[in-house]
């Protein structure tokens, strides 16, 4: 017999006031995105597992929560991520919509397994995707919308950590040649900041480890390192994005960070906020697979749970108790003025029991 | 090979502008409920299947979409309904919270099977539960909040169809005795309006079929039928609720309707809206099972999908195209004034391509 309140690992209920705080944060984020022309899509919660897996990298396809569907006699999976679904919608039902296409979304995603880093298996994901472009102008807009969405939700002290996901490929194809079987090893060692492991042809990549850090200094070191100027357009792009952000976020650059950016093309970024453990969002440029070829896109995802857990938007509640028998029209008028009214339904009910801050006396709220 | 855009039966993606319309409707409904003191809970998307099934009537327990959880090696199920989860939260984690407890919720629910009447298997459910009371005053508040929530979302032309779920039990225990094995048969025949099938002791129940219809006349016929006055308190309660609704909804009474009200106690109601096929919501009084005994509650659920499908809140979009190179500060100021700005990111981009209604000329929006 299971205690009736017990939930599976990684699942949880949100109670007041946290559930309202999460909903309010989502609402404000998508409102900010809407003001930039991003319109919402609500993808299905479950899909055919093989279709969904086909649009994910192998590592993430293994992370699907699967179930057998008696209606179709096929295996379905819960979405582990909304970005891939938005890509599917852009590539199919909205294929003929003019580009760039601006879409936003919010919804629950479910992972098969919890990790130590992220114990939740059900997460609330919010984001925007700009489909049809992955230019600097497109990335600049997407980063700006991410910042505005977070600011609108009351998140302060943002740090954006940029990365260049295809850096090693670019250098290996140019001035710092690597054998095909060396590329992956060099990538892994750079990602692990494992300077000692970079030997042979990989040793030439050593300065990249030193290039991580505060944005301006890191770009300067990368420019010095990039004597062949194969990275110049990327660095120009990064600097243009950074300039448009101005002082709204602290910027860092970790050019060889690749964890979770395996499917990104020239640009990736992670978002952090003061007082919140771990990253609160990420984004970058990538390619959407279509029937004929690929289409560039750039977007971001934000995770609401760590923000709410850190106390986001726990606004003070102002609740007005309306004793049993009070004039309902007075309560109605006060609600129209923005009050939350809690009506007594029994003679025993009281402002204290209903955890109210005010009580209606005559036709006026009085603080308790 | 599955075409990549195909979804399992009963699942679908919502596209612009319908996804925004659905989110806006949910937001307005819960804002209206919040003004009455209803605070949000967000129950987990999945639970242990046996725990979830234990809180549902047998018929609904069979409607669970199940999956095996590798983490716990147990069977989970997606929630088919949020009311039972809110009851669980009220009975466990919020057991010691003062009563009455006012909770609201919104989220997706998933059914195992589609029906002809309801082809969707993934539905967006919104609702409120008032836990700790099922008095007339409690029911009156809940019905009023349901109406306000629907009005806030722009739903017009409401009809509320009341029913008395325990009517036959009450009469059978009093003036119109039935053998235990007759009760179910009489209930089923009344529900089917099968007058010919009501024979023997059941024949005395025949007038109840005639009592369905417009509210005032139906109550009058029921009072005439109820010579022993065992229904008097219920009918007084219904009339008090009806009086508080005033002209905000058309009221009907179908005292023997029971489809879907199997778990309700003295009061049930269905909500309909002009121009929307089928019911858009339902509610009533019921009992929540707790470790020690039961606790009364009254609540309602609304279904957003039929409302959005019927064209709810498809507000006209006003989008302002901001050509490439325009002053970003002008666009920012216009967003602060409520404009949706869509920035050109390439020289080829245009107001027409971006389906805009206005274009920025100098620092002023001009209609197209």
Interface residues (C-beta under 8 A of the other chain):
Chain A: X2 X3 X4 X5 X6 X7 X8 X9 X10 X11 X12 X13 X14 X15 X16 X17 X19 X20 X22 X23 X27 X30 X34 X35 X36 X37 X39 X40 X41 X42 X43 X44 X45 X46 X47 X48 X50 X51 X54 X55 X65 X66 X67 X69 X70 X71 X72 X74 X76 X78 X85 X88 X89 X91 X92 X93 X94 X98 X100 X102 X103 X105 X106 X107 X108 X110 X112 X113 X114 X121 X122 X133 X135 X137 X138 X141 X291 X319 X324 X335 X339 X340 X341 X342 X343 X345 X346 X349 X353 X354 X355
Chain B: X2 X3 X4 X5 X6 X7 X8 X9 X10 X11 X12 X13 X14 X15 X16 X17 X19 X20 X22 X23 X27 X30 X34 X35 X36 X37 X39 X40 X41 X42 X43 X44 X45 X46 X47 X48 X50 X51 X54 X55 X65 X66 X67 X68 X69 X70 X71 X72 X74 X76 X78 X85 X88 X89 X91 X92 X93 X94 X98 X100 X102 X103 X105 X106 X107 X108 X110 X112 X113 X114 X121 X122 X133 X135 X137 X138 X141 X319 X324 X335 X339 X340 X341 X342 X343 X345 X346 X349 X353 X354 X355
